[in-house]
Every structure is written in structure tokens, then in C-alpha cells.
Amino acid sequence: MVVRRPHLGPLGVRLALAFLTVAVSAIAVFAALTMLSARNEVSGLTDRQRGDDLAATAIAAGDAYQRADGWATADLAGAAAVAARSQATLTIVDGNGDVVAAPTDALASMMMQMHGLASVDTPRGDPVSAAVVVDGQPVGAVMLRFPTQAMAAERHVRDALARTAILGMLIAGAVALVVALYVSVRVTRPVTALTTAAGDLAAGRRDARVDTDGPGELRTLAEAFNGMADHLDREDRLRRNLVADIAHELRTPLAILQGSTEALLDGIDQPTAEVLGSLNDEVTRLRRLVGDLETLAAAEAAGLRPRADRVDLADVATSAADLLRPLADDRTTTLTVDAEAAAVIGDADRLHQIAVNLIANAVKFTPAGGAITISTRSSGATASLEVLDNGPGIPEQDLPHVFERFWRGANGNKASGSGIGLAVVSELVAAHHGTVTGENVPGGGTRFTVAFPAAPPQ
């Protein structure tokens, strides 16, 4: 069951609002800075233009004064033309402050008409003045009064900029809202779907899965979740199979024990050595199964603490082979030991259990008349134990799972067992800081290799 992604939830709304707030704030700051910069630039440009006109008017008046050698016969047409160009009214005073030329002069009106400017009565601002200097001496001053219409035009430009900025902010805000909603949906829907699927998985619905078409890391997270769910599902199936397998493994010896003890109690059988030996074998079988389960549980719970003695893997391999040789002989399987000294630091009993489980597994799956070779080697910093058989090998699809607990594989129905022997081997090897691998060999057969850190020289 694939969990569908729900619609935008509270997290998505908050995330979208956060995106929108950041976007609108950034746009507002940008618009405010643009308007401030534009206002300062327009005001500065106007001020510079008026200052240039005032200076040009003063220079033109000074030239007229110098050519006429006085204000009386000075031709002020040039100064009036400059003033008319900026629609300013011109007033010129001499060194004593007496007015030499005034805005009412016909010359000023004529100059404005020559520049195509209507001589209308508009409000004027405060006058600005500049000294008229001839040969380094001030001989008078010019005063210009600019129309306030120019200030209104400046405000009009600023207002237009403000309207443009506000319109741009609204458009950008709308775009930011759409993008924020899209991103929020893309981000929050996979998270919400994962949360829902995790709740379903915790409630026991092992088929809960999520879509894996999210963006970037969310896709990786969804794939990891599905992988975890698959692993849990497989573990659950293996656990159920374990219950059935262990029940089967326990049922046979318990039935034998019950039947034999009832026969003894009823006087049908006599407590002979053969009968008691059979009962002991079944008890040993039960004890071995319970011991494997206990070892596996202790290893998985990090409760396994092996001893740290100096142990020779050659002795371990020889002892384990001798223990299982009668079982191999019953199956007409040849056991060969090729042991070289290979010292490790570990627990002799646990290392013996590793070798016994590997050899017993090989005997179990090797056909009658087969051969099994147990060898030990020491090479540099590594000591190894190898069990090689010429059986049918392990199906390729089962190889990655042979060390998983309760895994019996495609050949599991060909031999009895609980499917925890190799899992116990894996846990015991890990407790000794070693590695164990299983592989098929060309021509048929399987090789299990256990590698441990070699013990330092004595």
C-alpha cells in the first residue's frame, strides 16, 4: 500500500508564509531604496541644473558689464536668455544693491518668447543669488527665482516612481506567493506522507510505502524508508517462519521423548542403554537448539563477551572435525583437515562453536559421497579458517542472505534445521572483530571463510 501525499498542511502553510514574507520584505526594501535613490538623484540633478543656470547667468552679466564698462549701457540680453531658458525671473543689482534689471523688463519677456516659453504668472520660490565678479572684484549680483512648477514636476516623477515600485512589489509578491506555495507543496507533502506511512508501519501495516518522486534528499529519504519497511517486512516473515520452524524442530524430539518415557512408564520398554542413549540424544538436540537461540540473542543484545585467550585455529578446526566425523561418516562424506598454525586472541569455546556450525552446515547440504575440506592459514596480520565443500552450492539469490537470522533459502527444505546456525557464526565472528564470507566456487560447491586479526607473536 503506497501512502498518497496529502494536500498542503499546516507546515506547508507556515512555510509558504515564511517564503512570502521573505520575498515581500526583500522587494519592499529594494523598492524603498530605489525610491530614495531616485528622489535624491532627481533632486540633486535639479539643484545642479539650477546652480549651473545661476552661475551662467552671473558670468553672462559680468561679460556684459565688462564690455560696457558699467551697468548703465550693459547689454543684458545674454543673462536674460540664460534665465529665460530655466523659466526663472532675473533680477540684477549693482554693487550698492540698486536694481539694474528686473523681471518686468520687456527684454526678459522677449527672451522667454524667443525660447518658446510662455510668460505666465506662476508662483515663484525663494530667490537664489550669485555675485557678479569682474577682474576679481564684485560689481553686483544676479538673483533668480525659479517657478514652483519645477518642484511639482519633481514630485510628479517621484510619485510615478512610487507607483511603479508599488505595482512591481504587488506583481513580485503574487509571483512569490505562487512559487512559495509550489515549493511548500513539494517539500511538505513528502514529509507528511512519510509521517503517515511511519504511523501506519508502527500500527502493524507492513505494506505501508511512500512515493519516491520527491525532490532531491526527500527522494533519498523516501527510498530509505521504503527500504527499511521492506527489511522489516522480511524480518517479520522470517520471524513467523522461525516460529513454525522451531515448533517443528521441537515437536520431533519432544514427541520421541514423550513416546519413550510413556513406553517406559507403561512397562513396554525397559530402561536399556540404547533407550536411554536415544533419550539423551534428543535432549542434547533440544539443548543445542536452545543454546543457539541464547547465543544469537546475547550477541544481538551486545551481551556476548568472549574471553581473550591465545587460541590456535588449527586446534579448533581439528577438534570440530573430530566431533562431526561420525555424522559425516554416516553420510559417507569425507572430512579432510589441512591445518596450519594460526593463532588468534579469542574465546576457545566460541571459536569451536563457529567451526562446528560451519562444518555441520557443510555436512548437512553436501550430498552423500561428497568431500569437505577444513583448512587454517596465517598470513601477516590475518588468521583464517576455511570450510570448502563440493555440494550443490548456494542459489545466487540466497547468497546475500545466508548470514541473516532464520533464513533458510531455497534449499532449506532439503535439510532439517532452524536457520540460525550461520547467523550465530556471523555474530560470534563479529564479537571477535573478524569477518565471515560465503561464496560459490567454480565447478560446484561452497566456500566459507572466516578471517580474524592474528595474535601477536609470543
FENWOFEN-V438022 format. One record per residue. N is the residue number from 0. OMEGA is omega in whole degrees, 0 to 359 (* if undefined). Layout:
N:OMEGA
N:OMEGA
This chain:
0:179
1:180
2:179
3:182
4:180
5:178
6:182
7:182
8:180
9:179
10:179
11:178
12:180
13:180
14:178
15:177
16:178
17:177
18:182
19:180
20:180
21:182
22:181
23:179
24:180
25:180
26:180
27:178
28:179
29:180
30:180
31:179
32:179
33:180
34:180
35:180
36:180
37:179
38:180
39:182
40:179
41:179
42:179
43:179
44:179
45:180
46:180
47:179
48:179
49:177
50:178
51:179
52:179
53:180
54:179
55:178
56:179
57:180
58:179
59:178
60:178
61:178
62:179
63:179
64:184
65:180
66:182
67:182
68:178
69:181
70:189
71:183
72:183
73:177
74:185
75:181
76:180
77:179
78:179
79:179
80:179
81:180
82:181
83:180
84:179
85:179
86:179
87:174
88:187
89:171
90:180
91:178
92:178
93:183
94:179
95:180
96:177
97:182
98:177
99:178
100:184
101:181
102:183
103:180
104:177
105:181
106:180
107:179
108:180
109:180
110:178
111:179
112:178
113:179
114:178
115:182
116:180
117:178
118:181
119:182
120:179
121:179
122:181
123:176
124:179
125:182
126:171
127:187
128:176
129:182
130:174
131:186
132:177
133:181
134:177
135:182
136:176
137:181
138:180
139:181
140:173
141:178
142:178
143:174
144:184
145:180
146:179
147:176
148:178
149:177
150:177
151:177
152:177
153:178
154:179
155:178
156:180
157:179
158:178
159:177
160:179
161:179
162:179
163:180
164:180
165:178
166:178
167:179
168:179
169:179
170:180
171:177
172:178
173:178
174:179
175:179
176:180
177:180
178:180
179:178
180:180
181:180
182:180
183:179
184:181
185:183
186:189
187:181
188:176
189:179
190:179
191:178
192:177
193:179
194:179
195:180
196:178
197:177
198:178
199:180
200:178
201:180
202:176
203:179
204:187
205:181
206:180
207:178
208:180
209:175
210:181
211:180
212:178
213:181
214:168
215:184
216:179
217:175
218:178
219:178
220:179
221:178
222:178
223:179
224:179
225:177
226:177
227:180
228:177
229:180
230:179
231:179
232:178
233:178
234:180
235:178
236:178
237:180
238:178
239:177
240:179
241:180
242:179
243:181
244:180
245:177
246:179
247:181
248:180
249:186
250:183
251:179
252:178
253:178
254:179
255:180
256:181
257:180
258:182
259:180
260:177
261:178
262:177
263:181
264:181
265:179
266:180
267:178
268:176
269:180
270:178
271:180
272:180
273:179
274:180
275:177
276:178
277:177
278:180
279:178
280:180
281:177
282:178
283:178
284:177
285:181
286:179
287:179
288:179
289:178
290:177
291:179
292:180
293:179
294:180
295:180
296:180
297:180
298:181
299:180
300:181
301:179
302:182
303:181
304:182
305:176
306:182
307:178
308:175
309:185
310:177
311:180
312:177
313:178
314:180
315:181
316:181
317:180
318:181
319:179
320:178
321:181
322:186
323:182
324:177
325:178
326:179
327:179
328:178
329:180
330:183
331:178
332:182
333:175
334:179
335:180
336:177
337:191
338:169
339:181
340:180
341:185
342:176
343:174
344:183
345:182
346:185
347:181
348:180
349:177
350:176
351:179
352:177
353:182
354:180
355:180
356:180
357:181
358:179
359:178
360:179
361:179
362:183
363:187
364:177
365:181
366:178
367:182
368:180
369:182
370:179
371:180
372:177
373:182
374:176
375:181
376:173
377:182
378:179
379:183
380:184
381:172
382:187
383:174
384:183
385:176
386:185
387:176
388:179
389:179
390:184
391:182
392:182
393:176
394:185
395:181
396:181
397:184
398:181
399:188
400:189
401:181
402:176
403:182
404:176
405:179
406:180
407:174
408:185
409:181
410:184
411:182
412:180
413:181
414:179
415:179
416:183
417:181
418:180
419:182
420:181
421:175
422:176
423:177
424:182
425:182
426:180
427:177
428:179
429:179
430:177
431:178
432:178
433:178
434:177
435:180
436:175
437:182
438:173
439:180
440:178
441:180
442:179
443:179
444:183
445:177
446:172
447:182
448:177
449:181
450:179
451:169
452:181
453:178
454:177
455:180
456:178
457:*
